Amino acid sequence: MGTPLSTIIFDIGGGIPRDKQLKAVQTGGPSGGCIPTHLIDLPVEYDSLAQVGSIMGSGGMVVMDDTTCMVEVARYFLSFTQDESCGKCTPCRLGTRQMLEILTRITQGKGRDEDLDTLLSIARVVKECSLCGLGQTCPNPVLSTINYFRDEYEAHIKDKKCPAAVCDALMISPCQHTCPVGINIPKYVAHIADGQYEEAIDTIRERNPFPAICGRICHHPCEMRCRRGELDDPVSIRALKRFAADWYFEHSAELPDPQPFPQTQRQRVAIVGAGPTGLSCAYFMAQMGYPVTVFEALPVGGGMLSVAIPQFRLPKEVIQREIDYITRRGVEIKYNSPINVNFTVDDLRKNGFSAVFVAAGAQRSQRVGIPGEVEDIEGLYYGLRFLRDIRIGRQVDVGRRVAVIGGGNVALDSSRAALRLGADEVQIYYRRSRNEMPVTKAEYDEAVAEGIDMNFLVSPTRIVSENWKTTGLQCIRMRLAEPDGKGRRRPVPVDGSEFFAEADTVIAAVGQAPDLSFLPANSALERTRWETLAVNNNTLATNIDGIFAGGDFVTGPGMIIDAIAAGRRAAISMDKYLKGDTSRVEIYDLKKPTTAEVHVPDAQETWEAQPRQEIPRLPPQQRKHTFEEIELSFSEERACQEAKRCLRCDLET
């Protein structure tokens, strides 16, 4: 009694490391509520648990992570209590049955918009009017999951999506369901297993026009849900995508030339920005038959891909090959053509474009906001400009010691680039812990292997300079306070822990933001208080008829696969707009009876332990001195072996 739930989970229970990313805790058996992780420091006391919607009971404790569907959890526990209802009072007897029917429908993809209000209404009546403890507590799983995880219910009902990739009726396979653009992953992997590489790349391009790029830098959420990982290791889906894309470009001279998509529509469409979001939208609009023109301010396409991601992660020739393919399919790109106060988004509409999609990205570096941050001092860089200068070949002198402020992709890319420019020592200072660092494990491990030093829970408080040249950072150590309402633990300073870190170069990489300066001051486009454009989350439509916006320009910096998904959503939405269809945009694939057109593993092949094929890479000591690409492609033999590890869980059994 009185022991915090977190102590029981991590220390007394054993087996769960403190860095494990948890989602919820359910206490008190089937009648207990689901408590989100930002509340797991609550003490085990009746009043404390009851206040957050749970109970104390003899049913133990269930600890859940992101692979748990909270809607299915509520349905699962309610099925227990519904069976146990004695039937003597009407609220419990009928209410539990009605709630179970609704929850079952939702997990089967048949949910309705009014279901949440109905569930809440029934649950409250059952809780308040039942005559025994079972009836009074059995609604807890329903009430708590709707209270804390309402977004999961809405995803099931509105988008036919199970974020945890658990509800089988909503998906073809967990990997495809988790992919933001919905690539038919099992199909293209099976094509590779059968040596049908052209068919594999065609399958990928049905949903993703950047297979070679995503095969290198996608954060591959699909692999996190791969069912092969429940046996040994998930399939190397990203590496197989790269193999298929590289094979295509290596053999493009022998293959039929890509032809422009037929133009079957008369309305012209304009895209602002030739980054991954804009070009994806343009590609899918062209696929639908629309004449598409992309306006790009820079002399090159690719957006952040071309100016911010280092060559050792994404070679420029790979980007150009992808862009060339898109233009050969009929997309027109006008370079050195900025949309600004002189030629506005409104002017595009006046010049005959029936719809406009703004995908200008997030290319403005955010300031750190500490004393000594003077842009003119020598040795102070902002991450995006630093990477851009390197990418376009400008001379950059970093000196012997480099300090990088931040913990995201730009911070890691900047630190690794500085090492390649000759720095002897590169230190990253991040005010949170590794758990909060928004980078993939692979990127983090590669940086550490190259010799980048990570300093967690450290916050710079001043940029120190002498004679207009940086000399280092004044820092203070931090600790993580109690979680806030969203579950994030705020870093707070540790008194008396100040220290000075010498540095010849300081790189500030604390985030990026959209730059709305190209919009006229009198523009009628509605903005948010975060200085982004306000759009409808479903259609990406702005407040101005015919103008849409999306990607990093609306959400802030994100992952490339999310940018591509935004471009595809915009294309579907604009197509509906141009055809006068005002219905909701629906993007989902439901399972259909299928036959195996390609490789299907037999039983022995499926369950036999098969180690994941190791992705070839340059050795750390070699790569830290060169900007050559680090990660290499599978050989044909290795790709086929890896592809055959797929369980084909997309097929009906």
N, C-alpha and C positions, 0 to 999 in steps of 0.2 A: 504494500500500500504506500502510495506517495512516490514511488519510483517513476521517473520519466519513461515514457514509452520508448524513446530513443535509446536509453540505457539498456532496456530489456532486449531490444532488437539487435544492437551492435555489440554489446558487451556481455550481457548475461546469456542471451540465446546462443551467441556464437555462430560462426559460419558466414555472417554477412559483413563484409568490410565497410568501413565508414564512408568510403568514396563511392559506394554503390549508389547509382541513381534510382531512388525509389519513387513511387507514385502515390501510394496510399497504404493505410493500415486498417484492417477490419478487426474489431474486437467484439467479444461477447457472443460468438456463435452466429447462426443464421439471422438472429434478430438484431445483431449489432450494426452500427452504421460504419460507413467508410470514411476514414479521417485522412485528409490530404497531408502530404509530408511536411508542409510548413507548420503543421500543428503537432508533430510527433514528439515535441519536447514537453507535452502536457503530462502531468503526473497521473498515475493510475488511481483515480478517485472517482466515486460515483458521480458527484456533481460536475466535476471537470469534463468527464466523458459525455454525460448527458447533455451538457451545454453545447457541445459540438455535434450532437446528433447520434451518439453511440451509447453503449451500455457496458456495464461490467457483467460478466457471466462466465460460465464454465466451458464455453466453446473455444477457448484459446484465442490465438491471434493469427491473422493471415496477413503476410507482408507482400505487397504487390509492386511490380515495376511497370515499365511502359509496354510490356507485352500483354498486359491485362486490359481487357475491355470492360469499362465500368458499367456499361449497359448490360452486358452479359453477366457481370457479377451480381447486379441487382436481380436480374431474372433468375439466376442460379440459386441465390439464397431464398428468394421468394417462393421458388418451387418447393423448398423444404418446408417453410412455414405454412404454405397453403395445404400441403398434405397433412400437416399436424393440426390444422384447425378442427376443433371439436364440432363446429357447426351449430352450437347452442345460441349464438347471437348472430343476427343478420349482417352487421357491418363486417365482421371478420370472415364469415362464411362466403358472402358474395364479393366483398371488397378485394380479398386476396385473389380470388379467381379472376376478377376483372383486371386487376393490375397485372397479373401474370399473362393474361391474354394480350394486353397492350404491349408489354415488354417483349413478348415473343414475336409479335408482329414487327416491332421496331428492329430487332436483331435479324429478321428475315427480309429487311428492306421494304417493308410495307407500312412504315410509320406515316402518320399524318401530322400536319402542322398543329392540330389541336391536342395531340396526345399528351404533351407535357403538362398543360393546364389540367387535363383530365386526371392524369396520374397524381398530381399534387392534390387535387380536390379529393379524390378517393382516399389517398394515403392519410390525409388529415382527418377525414371522417372516421376511418378505421382506427386511427390512433386515439381519437378523443372519445369514441362511442363504444369501443369493445369492452367486454366485461372482465377479461382476464389479461394477465401479463403478456401472453403470446400475442393477442390481438393488438395490445397497446404498443408493442415494440416491433412487430413484424414489418411495419412500413419504414423502419429506419434505413435499410439499404436503399430504398427508392428515394426517400427524402434527402438523404445525405449525398447520394451520387448526383441527383439533379442539382442540389445546392452547390456542390464543389466541382462537378464535372459536366455542367450543362452543355458545354461546347461539344462534348462527345455525343450526347443525345442529338443535338442539332445536326452534327455531321452525318449521323445515321439516317435522320429523317429527311433533311434537305438535300444532302449531297450523295446519299447512298454510300457513305464512306465509314469504315470502321478504322479509326486511327491506329488501333493496336493490331489490325489485320488478323482478327480472331473470328469474326462472324462469317462463316463460310458462305452463307447465302448471298453475301454482298460482294464477293470477289471471285475472280478467276483463279488467281494464285496470290499468295501473300506478297511476293516480290513485285508483281505488276500492280497490285493494289496500293502498295506503298510508294511506288514511283510517282512523283508529282505529275508526270506527263502520261503515265499509263502505258509505257512501252510493253508490248507482248514479249516479255523477257524469256519465258520458257520456250517460246517458239523460235526466237532467234538463237538461243543457246543450243536448241536441238538441231537447228540447221548447221551450226558450226560442228556439232558432234558428227554430223553426216557429211561434212566436207562441202556443204552448200553455202559458200561464203557470200556470194552475190545475193542469194535469197535472204541471208541473215541481215545484210546491210539494208536491203529493201524493207524488211520488217521493222528495223530500228527507225528508219526515216519516215515511216508512217506517222510517228509521233515526235520525232526529234531530228531536226536538220543539222545537228552538231555532234555526230557520233564520235569523231576523232578527238574533239575537244573534251566532251564529257568522258570519253574513255581515258582521259588523262587527269582531269581535275574535279570530276563530280564527287561529292561526298558520299555517294552510293548508299542512300538509306535502304534501298532494296535488299542489300546484303544483310542488314540488321534483322530482316524478317525472313530470310531464306531458311526453309525448313531443313535443308541439309545441315545447317548449323546445329540442329538439335541432335544430330548423330555424331558429327565430328567438327567440320568447319564449313561455313557457308561457301557457296560457289563464288568464284572470282568474277562476278558479273561485269564489273567495270572494266577489268582487264580484257575480258572476252569482247566487249564492245569495241575497245581500242583495236584488238586484233582484227576484227571484221572491217573496221574503218581503214586501218592501215593497209590491209590486203586490197581493199577496193582501190585506193589511190595508187598503190604500187602496180596494179593491173588495169588501170583506167584506160591505157592505150589499147588494150585488147578487148575492152568492153564497149557496148554501144554508147555513143555520146548521149548525155542527158539532154532531153528536149524540153523546151518551154511547156509549161502546163497550158492546155487550151484555154483561151480567154472566152468564157461563155457569158460573162456579165458585162454590163455597159457602165456601171458606176465605177468611178476611179477612186482609189484609196491612197491616202498619204500617211507615211510613217515618219515621225520625228525621232531620229537617232538610229544608228546602225550598230547598236550593241546586240547582245544575245536576245533580249526581249523584243526589240524592234524588228530584227531580222527574222526571228521565229514567227512573229505576227505576219510579216510580209510573205514568208514562205507559205504559211497555211492559207492566207488570203489568195495568193496566186494559185495554190492547189484547188481552191474553190472556184477559180475562174475569173478573179478580179484583176484588172490592170493595177499594179502597185508601184508606187514611187517612194523611195526612202531618201530623206534629206539628212545628210550628215555634215556637221560643222568641220570635222577633222579631214585630213587628206587620206585617212585610212579607215576601214571599217573594223568592227569588233568591239568598240567601246572599251570598257575596262580590260577586256581580254588582251587587247593590243597594246595598251599603254600602262598597265599596272601589274600584270602577272609576269614574273620573271621568265626569261628564256629557258632556264633550266627546268621549269615546270611545264611551260607551254611554248614551244617554238613558234616563231611568227609564220613560218611556211605552213604549219598545220592550220592556223587561223585562216590564212589566205586561201588554202585549198577548199576549206568549208565555205567561205564567202563566194568563191568562184562557182562552186556547185550551185549555190542558191541563185546567183545571177543567171546561170545557164538554164535554170528552171523558169526564168521569165521575170525575175524581180529586178527593177531598175534602181540603182543607187546613185545619187548625186552627191559627190564629195565636195568639200569646201563650200557647202551650201547651208550656212547656219540659219536657223529660224530664230529671229530675235526681234528687237523693237522696230527694226526697219522692214522686216518681212515676217509677219506674225502668223500664229496659228489661225487666226481669223482670216488672214489673207489667203491661206490655203483653201479654205471653204469658198472664198470668193473667186478663186481661180479654177473652179470646176471639180474639186475633190469632194465627193459625197460624204466621206467620213475621214476623220483624222485620229490617229493613235499617237499619243505623246509617250515616248519611251527614252527620255533623256538621261536616265541613269542617276547614280549618286556619286558625283565626281568632285565634290567639294570636301576638302579635309577639315575636320573639326579641330578647333583650338583646344589646348589642354586647359587653359584658364588659370595659369599659375604665374607668380612674379618672375620676371626675367624673360618672359616669352616675347621677344622682340624679333620680328621676322627678318630684319636686316642684318642680324649678327651672323658672323661667319661660323659655320659648323652646325647651324640649326636647320633641319629639314622637316618637312611634313611627308608622311609616308607615301602618299600617292604621287606627289611631285618628285620625290626621290626615285621611286621606281620608274616613273615616266622618263626622267632624265637618262637613266641607265638604258631604258628600252630604246630610246631614239638615238643613243650613241653619244650623249653629251659627257664631257669629262667631269667625273665626280671624285673628289678627294675626301676620304673618310678618316685618314690618320690611323693611329695605332689602336686607340680604344674607342668603341662605339657603344652608346647607351640608347636603347629603344624603349619608348614608353607605350605600353599597350599589350594586348594579349590575343588579338584576332589574326586573321589571315594576312592582312597588310603588315602587321608587326613582325610576324614570322618570316614573310617574304623579304621584308626590308633587312632583317637581321642576317638572313642567309645570303642576300645579295651583298651586304657590307663585307661579309667574310670573304666573298669572292673578289671584292675590290682591294683586298690586301690587309684588312684589319686583323690584328693579332688577337684581339679580345672583343667579344660582342656580348653585352649583357642586356637581357630583357627584364624590364621592371613592370610587374602587373599587380594591381592593388587587390586582386581577389586570389582564389586558390586555383589549382589545376582543374578542379571539378567545374569551375565556372568559365574556363577558357574556351571560347567558341571556335575551336579548330578540331580537325579530325585527329584521331590517334596516330595515323600514318604521318601526317604533316608534323605533328609534335615530335614523334620518334625520330624522324629524319633530321629535324633541326638539332635535337640533342646529340644524335650520332655525329653530326658535323662539328660539334663543339660549342654550340650556342649555350650560354649559361642562363638559366631561368631563375629569376628572383620573384617568388610569389609573396603576396601580402606585403608589398612594398609600394608606397605611393610617393612619387616626386612632389616636392613642395616648392621648389624654385629651380630655375635654370640659371646656373652661375656662369658669368662671363667676365673676361678682362680684356680691355682694349678692343671691344667689339668682336671678341672671339670666345666661343664656348670653352669652358674648362671643366664642366661637370654638372652634376645634379645634387641638390640637397634633398634628402629623402627621409621618410619616416616609415617605420614598420606598422602594419595594420593587423587587426583581428576581425573575424566575422561575427557580427552581432546576431541577435535573434532574427529569424526569418520574418519578412514583412508579409503583408496580406497576399502577395503573389508567390510567396514561398522563397523569395530571394533574400539571402543574408547580406545585409549591408556592411561594408568594411568600415571600421572605425579606427582612429589612430591609437597607438599604444604609447602612453606617456613616457617620455624620457628615452625613446628609441631612435632619435634622429641620428643620421649619419650622412657623410659626404661620399659621393661616387665620382671619381675622376673620369672625364670623357673628352675626347677631341671632337667628337661628333655626337649630337643628340638628334634622334629621329622620333618625332611625335606621330604616333599611329594609333590614336584613340578612337577613331571612327570616321565615317564618311556621311555626307548628307546630300540630298538633292540640291541643285543650284537653280533657283527659280528666277535668277536675274535676267534670263533671256525673255521673260514675259514682260510686256509693257506694264507700267505702273497702274494703268487704268483697265487692265484686263479684267473681264467679268468672271473668269474662272475662279471658282471658290477654292480657298486654301484652308488647310487645317492649322491648328495652333503650333504644330511641329514644322511648319513651313514646307508642307508637301501639298499636292493637289488632293482635294476631297473627291472620292469616287464611290460609286456603288460597289460594294464588295463582290456582288455576284456578276454584274455586267461590266464593271470597270468604266461605266459611263460617268462623265463629269456633269456639272450642272448646266452645261451648254450643249444643246442638241447637236448630235453628230460628232462630238469630240470625246475621245476616250483616253485613258491614261493608265499605265500600270508598270509593273516591275519595280526595280530599285527606286525609280523616281517617285513612287507612291509609298512603298513599304520601307524604304531605307535599304542599306546594303544587305544582300542575302546570297544564297547559293545559286550557281548557274542553272541548275535543273529547275529551281523555282522561277527563275527569270524566263526560261523557255516555257514553263507551264503558264505563266502570266501572258506571254505572247500568244499562245494557243487559245487561251480563254478569251483574249481580246478579239482574235480572229473570229471565233464562233459567235461572240456577242455582236460584232459589227455586221457579220453576215445576217444575223437575225434582225438587226436594226434596219439594214438596207432592204430587207424583204418585208418590213412592216410587222415583224413578229415580236410582240411585246412580252412573250412568256419568259419564264425564268431560264437562265442558262443551266443546262444539266450536262455534266461531264462525268460519266461513269460507265463502266463495263460490267455487265452482269454475266454470271457463268451460264454457258449454253452447252448442250450436249455436243461433244466433239469427238472426232476420230483422230488417231495419231497419224499425222502426215509424215512425221519425221521420227528421229530416234526416240525410242521408249526403252528405258533400262529394264532388264529382267530382274527377277527377285535377287539373285546372287549379286548382280552388279550393283543393285540399289543398296543393300544392307552391308555389303562388305566395306570394311574400313578403307578409305582412300584419302590419303593426305592431300590437302589443297596444294595445287601447284604454286611454287614460289615465284613471285614476279621478279624478273631479273632487274637489277639496279647497278649503277656504278658504285664501286666501293667508296665509303665516306672520305677516306684520305685523298682519293682521286678527284671526287666531285667538288670538294670545297675550294678547289683552285681553278674551276672551269665553269663556264655558263652553259656547257653542253647539257642536253637533256639527261636527267638522272634516271628516271624510270624507263625501262625498255619494254619492248613488246614480246609477247609469247611467241615461241616458234610454232609452226603449224602442228607439230606433234603434241606439244604441251597444251595448246589450245583445245585440240580434240579430246585429249585426256581430261582436261578440266571440265569441258562442256558435258562429258558423259557422266559427271558426278551429279548432274541435275536429276531430281527425283520426279520431274514432270507432274507435279501436284496440280497442274492446271487441267489435267484430263479427268473426265468422269470415270469412276471405277464401278 
